[in-house]
Amino acid sequence: MTPPTGTDRLRILLVDDDETDRLAVRRCLYRSRLSAAVDEAGTAAETLKLLRGTAYDCVLLDYYLPDMPGLLLFKSLRCEAPDMPVVIFTGRGDEDIAVELMKAGAADYLPKASMTPERLAAALRHARELARVGVARQQAEDELRAQESRFRTLANAIPQLAWMADASGARHWFNQRWFEYTGAAFDEVKGWSWRRLHHPDHVDRVTERIHRSCATGEPWEDVFPLRGKDGTYRWFLARALPVHEPGGTIAGWIGTYTDITDQKNATAERERLLALEQEARGKAERATKARDELLAIVAHDLRNPLQVIMSAAAKIAPLLLDAKGRKYVEFIQRSAREMDRLVRDLMDVSSMESGSFAVQRKPIELRPVLEEARQRFEMSARAQEITLDCEIDPAVRSVNADRGRLLQVISNLLGNAFKFTPEGGRVTLRAQRRGHDVEIVVEDTGRGIPPTNLPRIFDRFWRGDRASRTGAGLGLAICKGIVEAHNGQIWAESTVGVGTAVHFTIAAADT
């Protein structure tokens, strides 16, 4: 007869010093219709030797062995392979032993006298499921720890003094910047002890406003002096937002202190200089506006994902990996990806502002880059029922460009085109030769851009219709910076109700 087969074949180690009993177990396995490959061992020494060289899905272990007590061998197995399920079986039914083994971590306990193919199959399935759940839970815990580590790294990297508190406002965590500035130990500032660092003329007002926000759930904002480790006070702008549970109750607070001492001290002098020099005043106002907008974007766009991470992390620990647990993990992953994208955009803009942004130009074939960009958006095109065309002039071959940055520009432009093109519309990616350059165009049949807004679309942080747009308003500004770093040009043409075409040029490599 041919043994049963299956698509999910188990690898089992059968441990029993009695050959007759081993044969009986094999017969039960055969009759259970489980597909299994079985290795056998008759002693503890053989068992440990096999276990060190082979990965098993489960161990069927006889409690009574001649060379080692069953419980001691079981503990040795747990040391060798902590996550591998072990099913104990014995010829003498002893409830005390069964309880002891189950407490020690055994997956199941089977008396030989009552072993049937159905009971054995059920025990093996249960053991295998326990192992799978354990692995999945460990993976979820590892991911949660990784997300927490990334959050703490981000919190320690920002220039602000950051903290977290419970629903009552009692603080239980501070970032490294806080300790560096104040010079205080955690035990000296935890709970409400942080008030000792506030100026006595302001601490009562600050405390009252925090209690009011905790009671109402309204965001907290204040300005006050805070004592540093050298004993001097500096002025800080404080902001805090509530972290909500899925049901809407407040689980805690996350807040930051931003040092504004230099701004306050410079106000009088800056106003005097601004009155004397109109041009310098305009530049200073634009710089101040850009700074304020950047702070607002960081506070709004980055804190929301952080709140999701905090809330999901607080809920996932006590749960097994059921549907609800997977949902929390998805929240964590989605928020982390959003934070990563925002941070990378901000870093690009920062390097462009500082003049440190650079591209690595070299001859590359353009057609594969365009094809990769098109493939990235095929799924979006199908989902939105938008036609995606790619038209490449046969005269277009290679360009002098940084491949990754060029792909970033094309992807950003395609992403914008899909965002504003309605269902049933068309997006076209086109490349054509223009003398010594290659001109790349992304054209859509979206709603178009009003003429008054068209000159500003490449400005940093500018968003034309704030009610319907998302993001930080950096995508086109980054595209402009990358194209100009290639000594190219970028511009847009648009007609309201017809669509928009964004053009840019890259130097051809075969000139």
SVG drawing of the C-alpha trace seen along z (x, -y; Angstrom):
<svg xmlns="http://www.w3.org/2000/svg" viewBox="-15 -103 44 107">
<polyline fill="none" stroke="black" stroke-width="0.4" points="0.0,0.0 1.1,-3.5 1.2,-5.8 -1.0,-8.9 0.4,-12.1 -0.3,-15.7 0.9,-19.2 2.0,-20.1 4.4,-17.4 5.4,-17.2 8.9,-16.3 8.5,-14.4 11.1,-13.0 9.6,-10.0 11.4,-9.2 10.6,-5.9 12.9,-3.1 10.3,-0.5 10.3,0.5 6.8,2.0 5.5,-1.3 7.2,-3.2 5.6,-0.9 2.2,-1.6 2.7,-5.3 3.7,-5.0 0.5,-3.0 -1.5,-5.7 0.2,-8.4 -0.5,-6.3 -4.2,-5.9 -4.6,-9.5 -4.0,-10.4 -1.3,-13.0 1.6,-13.3 4.7,-12.9 8.4,-12.0 9.4,-10.3 12.9,-9.9 13.2,-7.6 15.4,-7.7 15.5,-5.2 17.5,-7.2 18.0,-10.7 21.5,-10.9 20.2,-9.9 17.4,-12.4 19.7,-15.4 22.1,-14.3 19.3,-14.2 17.8,-17.5 21.1,-19.3 21.4,-18.3 17.8,-18.4 14.9,-20.8 11.7,-19.2 8.1,-20.4 7.3,-18.4 8.8,-15.9 6.7,-12.9 8.5,-12.1 8.0,-9.1 8.1,-10.4 9.9,-7.3 13.4,-6.7 16.2,-4.5 19.0,-7.0 17.3,-10.2 14.0,-11.2 11.4,-12.5 11.0,-15.9 14.8,-16.5 15.0,-15.5 12.0,-17.7 13.8,-20.7 16.9,-19.8 14.8,-19.8 13.5,-23.3 17.0,-24.6 18.0,-23.2 14.9,-24.4 12.8,-26.7 10.1,-27.2 9.7,-23.6 6.4,-21.9 6.8,-18.7 3.9,-16.2 4.5,-13.9 3.1,-10.4 3.5,-7.6 2.2,-4.2 1.2,-5.2 -1.4,-7.9 -0.5,-10.4 -2.5,-13.6 0.1,-15.2 2.8,-14.6 0.6,-15.9 -0.1,-19.1 3.6,-19.6 4.6,-19.1 1.9,-21.4 3.0,-24.1 6.6,-23.6 5.5,-24.2 4.5,-20.9 2.1,-21.2 0.0,-18.2 0.0,-15.0 -1.2,-11.6 -1.5,-8.3 -0.6,-5.5 -3.5,-3.5 -6.0,-6.0 -4.0,-7.0 -6.0,-6.8 -5.2,-8.1 -7.7,-10.9 -6.3,-11.9 -2.8,-11.8 -3.6,-13.8 -5.4,-16.4 -2.4,-16.7 0.0,-17.2 -2.2,-19.8 -2.6,-21.6 1.2,-21.5 1.9,-22.8 -0.6,-25.7 0.9,-26.6 4.3,-26.8 2.9,-29.0 1.2,-31.3 4.4,-31.6 6.5,-32.4 3.9,-35.0 3.7,-36.6 7.5,-36.8 7.7,-38.4 5.0,-41.0 6.9,-41.7 10.2,-42.1 8.5,-44.5 7.0,-46.4 10.4,-46.7 11.9,-47.9 9.2,-50.5 9.7,-51.7 13.4,-51.9 12.9,-54.0 10.5,-56.3 13.0,-56.9 15.7,-57.5 13.6,-60.1 12.6,-61.6 16.2,-61.9 17.3,-63.3 14.9,-66.3 16.3,-69.6 13.3,-70.0 13.0,-68.8 10.4,-66.1 8.4,-64.2 5.5,-61.8 2.9,-61.8 -0.1,-59.8 -3.7,-61.0 -3.4,-63.0 -0.3,-64.9 2.3,-63.0 5.4,-62.6 7.1,-59.2 9.5,-59.7 11.9,-62.4 14.2,-62.5 18.0,-62.9 17.8,-66.6 15.8,-67.2 18.4,-65.6 21.3,-67.4 19.7,-70.8 18.4,-70.4 21.2,-68.3 18.5,-66.5 18.2,-62.8 14.9,-61.0 13.9,-60.5 14.2,-64.2 11.7,-65.2 9.3,-62.2 5.6,-62.6 5.1,-66.3 8.6,-66.9 9.6,-68.6 7.9,-71.8 11.1,-72.4 12.8,-73.5 10.2,-76.2 10.6,-79.8 8.6,-80.5 6.8,-83.4 5.3,-81.1 5.1,-77.6 1.6,-78.0 0.2,-79.3 1.8,-76.5 0.5,-73.8 -3.0,-75.3 -3.1,-75.3 -1.9,-71.7 -4.6,-70.5 -7.1,-72.3 -6.0,-70.6 -6.0,-67.2 -9.6,-67.8 -10.8,-69.1 -8.6,-67.1 -7.6,-70.4 -4.0,-70.7 -1.7,-72.5 0.5,-75.4 2.4,-77.9 5.5,-80.0 7.7,-80.2 11.3,-80.2 13.0,-76.9 16.1,-76.5 19.2,-74.8 21.9,-72.8 24.0,-76.0 21.3,-77.7 20.2,-80.2 16.8,-80.4 15.9,-80.2 12.5,-80.8 10.6,-77.8 7.5,-77.4 5.7,-74.3 3.2,-72.3 1.5,-69.0 -1.2,-66.8 -3.3,-64.1 -2.8,-60.5 -6.2,-58.8 -7.3,-55.2 -9.3,-53.7 -12.4,-54.4 -11.6,-58.1 -10.4,-58.2 -7.1,-59.9 -4.3,-57.4 -1.6,-60.0 0.2,-63.1 3.2,-63.8 4.8,-67.2 7.8,-69.3 9.7,-72.4 11.2,-74.5 13.9,-77.0 12.9,-80.5 15.3,-82.5 17.3,-83.8 14.2,-84.8 12.8,-86.7 16.2,-88.5 16.6,-89.3 13.2,-90.8 14.0,-94.4 17.2,-94.5 15.6,-92.8 12.8,-95.3 15.3,-98.2 17.2,-96.8 14.1,-95.9 13.0,-99.6 16.3,-100.7 16.6,-98.0 13.5,-97.1 15.1,-94.4 16.7,-92.7 13.3,-92.9 11.7,-91.0 14.3,-88.3 14.0,-88.0 10.2,-87.7 10.4,-85.0 12.9,-83.1 10.7,-83.4 7.7,-82.3 9.5,-79.3 10.7,-78.4 7.3,-78.7 5.7,-76.7 8.3,-74.0 7.6,-73.8 3.8,-73.7 4.3,-70.8 6.5,-68.9 4.0,-69.4 1.0,-68.4 2.2,-65.8 4.7,-63.9 2.9,-63.9 -0.2,-62.2 1.8,-59.1 3.6,-59.1 0.2,-59.1 -0.9,-56.1 2.4,-54.3 1.9,-55.1 -1.7,-54.0 -1.2,-50.7 1.9,-49.9 0.0,-50.3 -2.7,-47.9 -0.8,-45.2 1.2,-43.7 -1.6,-41.8 -3.2,-40.5 -2.5,-37.3 -2.1,-37.8 -5.8,-37.8 -7.6,-40.1 -7.5,-42.9 -3.8,-42.5 -3.0,-42.4 -4.9,-45.7 -2.7,-47.4 0.4,-46.1 -0.8,-47.5 -1.4,-50.9 2.2,-50.8 3.7,-49.9 1.6,-52.4 2.5,-55.3 6.2,-54.4 6.2,-54.5 4.6,-57.9 7.1,-59.2 9.9,-57.9 8.7,-59.6 8.2,-62.9 11.6,-62.8 13.3,-61.9 11.6,-64.8 12.6,-67.2 16.2,-66.0 16.3,-66.6 14.9,-70.1 17.4,-70.9 20.4,-69.8 19.1,-71.9 18.8,-74.9 22.3,-74.4 23.9,-73.9 25.1,-70.4 22.7,-68.6 24.5,-66.8 23.8,-64.3 26.0,-61.6 25.8,-62.1 26.9,-59.5 25.6,-58.1 22.6,-55.9 20.0,-54.4 16.8,-56.3 14.3,-53.8 14.7,-51.4 14.2,-54.3 11.0,-55.3 9.8,-51.7 10.4,-51.3 8.5,-54.5 5.6,-53.3 5.5,-49.9 5.4,-51.5 2.1,-53.1 0.4,-50.3 -1.5,-49.1 -2.7,-52.6 -3.8,-53.1 -5.9,-49.9 -7.3,-50.7 -8.3,-54.2 -9.3,-53.2 -6.9,-55.7 -5.1,-55.0 -1.3,-55.2 0.6,-55.8 4.4,-55.8 5.7,-57.4 9.4,-57.4 11.1,-59.0 13.3,-56.5 16.1,-59.1 16.1,-59.1 18.9,-56.8 21.1,-57.8 21.3,-60.8 23.8,-62.2 22.0,-61.7 21.8,-60.3 19.5,-57.3 17.9,-57.2 17.2,-60.9 15.9,-61.0 13.5,-58.1 12.5,-60.1 11.5,-63.1 9.5,-61.0 7.8,-59.1 6.9,-62.3 5.4,-63.8 3.4,-60.7 2.2,-60.5 0.9,-64.1 -0.8,-63.3 -2.6,-60.3 -3.7,-62.3 -5.5,-64.9 -6.7,-62.9 -10.3,-61.6 -11.5,-58.1 -11.5,-57.4 -8.8,-60.0 -5.4,-59.6 -1.8,-60.1 1.0,-60.2 4.7,-59.8 6.6,-61.1 10.3,-61.5 11.6,-63.3 14.9,-64.6 15.5,-68.4 18.9,-69.2 21.5,-68.4 18.8,-67.6 16.1,-65.1 12.7,-66.6 10.6,-64.4 6.9,-65.3 4.2,-64.0 0.8,-65.1 -2.6,-64.4 -6.3,-65.1 -7.0,-66.4 -8.7,-69.6 -5.8,-71.8 -4.1,-74.6 -5.4,-78.2 -3.1,-80.7 -2.6,-82.6 -1.2,-79.5 0.9,-78.2 4.0,-80.3 4.1,-79.1 3.7,-75.3 7.5,-74.7 7.8,-76.7 8.6,-74.9 5.7,-74.1 3.2,-75.7 -0.1,-73.9 -2.7,-75.4 -5.9,-73.9 -5.3,-73.1 -8.7,-71.6 -8.1,-68.8 -4.3,-68.3 -2.3,-66.2 1.4,-66.1 4.0,-68.8 4.0,-70.5 7.6,-69.5 7.3,-67.2 7.5,-69.7 10.1,-71.7 12.3,-68.7 11.8,-67.9 12.9,-71.4 16.0,-71.1 17.0,-67.7 16.5,-68.9 18.5,-72.1 21.3,-70.1 21.5,-68.3 21.7,-71.8 18.3,-71.2 15.0,-73.2 11.5,-72.4 8.3,-74.1 4.5,-73.5 1.7,-74.2 -1.9,-73.9 -5.4,-74.7 -8.2,-74.6 -10.7,-71.8 -8.3,-70.3 -5.2,-69.1 -1.6,-69.8 1.8,-69.0 5.0,-69.2 8.2,-69.3 11.9,-69.0 15.1,-68.6 18.2,-66.4 21.4,-66.6 21.7,-63.8 24.8,-61.6 25.4,-60.9 26.0,-64.5"/>
</svg>
